[in-house]
Amino acid sequence: MKEITAKEVQQRIENGEKLNLIDVREVDEVQAGHIPDIMHIPLGLLEFRMHELDKAKPYIMVCRSGGRSGQATHYLQGYGFDVTNMAGGMLSWEGKVE
């Protein structure tokens, strides 16, 4: 499974790169603070909403600590998606939040 650090994600965003981030946390967690412009698909709904994703695009999966996003990364890889887990999740995030 591919992984990227929160710091690397933050640097890429600050450099103007448009990333496809998916937050797999629950609604209340996302409302408490999330990375700007992130797509929200709770882990439990991923199998029902993966039709919204484009296999031609790379995705970075985000959760609180990296566990649920790791599960999501593994799941989507099994369906041929290009996905990377953000290691450490939002606990490691030092960038802007909304």
C-alpha positions as CSV (number, residue, x, y, z in Angstrom):
1,M,0.0,0.0,0.0
2,K,1.3,3.4,-1.0
3,E,1.6,6.0,1.8
4,I,2.3,9.7,2.0
5,T,2.9,11.8,5.1
6,A,0.5,14.7,6.1
7,K,3.4,17.1,5.7
8,E,4.0,15.9,2.1
9,V,0.3,16.4,1.3
10,Q,0.4,19.9,3.0
11,Q,3.5,20.9,0.9
12,R,1.9,19.7,-2.3
13,I,-1.3,21.8,-1.6
14,E,0.8,24.8,-0.6
15,N,2.7,24.5,-3.9
16,G,-0.6,24.8,-5.8
17,E,-1.1,21.2,-6.7
18,K,-4.7,20.1,-7.0
19,L,-5.0,16.8,-5.1
20,N,-8.0,14.4,-5.0
21,L,-8.4,13.9,-1.2
22,I,-11.1,11.7,0.2
23,D,-11.9,11.9,3.9
24,V,-13.4,8.6,5.2
25,R,-14.2,9.8,8.7
26,E,-17.8,10.1,10.1
27,V,-19.9,13.3,9.5
28,D,-19.3,14.7,13.0
29,E,-15.5,14.2,12.7
30,V,-15.4,16.0,9.3
31,Q,-17.6,18.9,10.6
32,A,-15.2,19.4,13.6
33,G,-12.4,20.1,11.1
34,H,-11.3,19.0,7.7
35,I,-8.8,19.8,4.9
36,P,-10.2,22.4,2.6
37,D,-11.8,21.1,-0.7
38,I,-11.7,17.5,0.5
39,M,-14.3,15.0,-0.7
40,H,-16.2,13.3,2.1
41,I,-17.2,9.6,1.8
42,P,-17.6,7.9,5.2
43,L,-15.8,4.5,5.2
44,G,-19.1,2.6,5.6
45,L,-20.5,4.2,2.4
46,L,-17.4,3.7,0.3
47,E,-18.6,0.6,-1.5
48,F,-21.9,2.3,-2.4
49,R,-20.2,5.6,-3.6
50,M,-17.1,4.4,-5.4
51,H,-18.9,4.8,-8.7
52,E,-18.4,8.6,-8.1
53,L,-14.7,8.1,-8.4
54,D,-12.6,8.2,-11.6
55,K,-10.0,5.3,-12.0
56,A,-7.9,7.7,-14.1
57,K,-7.3,10.0,-11.1
58,P,-5.0,9.4,-8.2
59,Y,-6.7,9.7,-4.7
60,I,-5.3,10.3,-1.3
61,M,-7.3,8.8,1.5
62,V,-7.6,10.6,4.9
63,C,-9.0,9.7,8.3
64,R,-8.3,10.5,12.0
65,S,-5.1,8.5,12.4
66,G,-4.5,6.5,9.2
67,G,-6.3,3.2,10.1
68,R,-9.7,3.7,8.3
69,S,-8.0,5.4,5.4
70,G,-5.7,2.4,5.2
71,Q,-8.7,0.1,5.0
72,A,-10.2,2.4,2.3
73,T,-6.9,2.4,0.4
74,H,-6.7,-1.4,0.4
75,Y,-10.3,-1.7,-0.6
76,L,-10.1,0.7,-3.6
77,Q,-6.8,-0.8,-4.8
78,G,-8.7,-4.1,-5.1
79,Y,-11.0,-2.4,-7.6
80,G,-8.1,-0.9,-9.6
81,F,-8.0,2.6,-8.2
82,D,-4.7,4.5,-7.8
83,V,-4.9,5.3,-4.1
84,T,-2.5,6.4,-1.4
85,N,-3.0,6.4,2.4
86,M,-2.2,9.6,4.3
87,A,-0.2,8.1,7.2
88,G,-1.0,9.6,10.6
89,G,-4.3,11.1,9.4
90,M,-5.7,14.3,10.7
91,L,-3.8,13.8,14.0
92,S,-0.6,14.6,12.0
93,W,-2.1,17.4,9.9
94,E,-0.7,20.8,10.6
95,G,-2.1,22.6,7.6
96,K,-5.3,24.7,7.1
97,V,-8.6,23.2,8.3
98,E,-12.2,24.3,7.7
